[in-house]
Amino acid sequence: MLLHPSDEQELNEFAKSIDKIPKIVFSQTLKKTNWETAEIATKPLVEVINELMKEEGKDILIGSRSLIVQLMNLNLIDELQLRIQPVIAGPGISLFEDMENRTVFQLKRAKVFNNGAIILYYSPTK
């Protein structure tokens, strides 16, 4: 249940769907998540991802910038989804700031939302 719903229906629907998805949290400081659908990882990132990739029929969504960069540097990303939200939130750090190698992607599809947001779906070229 959302405690602080957004004024935007699409954001509320997204939050509701994400709330139901099982999550793994990688943290060196958290002892619990206070979220019924989340657990703290007990193994290294690469090991957890390799185990998840062996499961059939399930996508793995990574929402952490640092995890995305680590997995891209290990060539473990098979699709990159970039959501562009029509909001300027202020200064921040670059998503790809710590990339070790140049990676070329091919646009596979795009989805446009009523609020002007866009999701771009890319696959790395090999």
Salt bridges, closest charged atoms under 4 A:
GLU13 OE2 - LYS16 NZ 3.75
GLU51 OE2 - LYS43 NZ 2.82
GLU97 OE1 - ARG65 NH2 3.50
ASP98 OD2 - ARG65 NH2 3.21
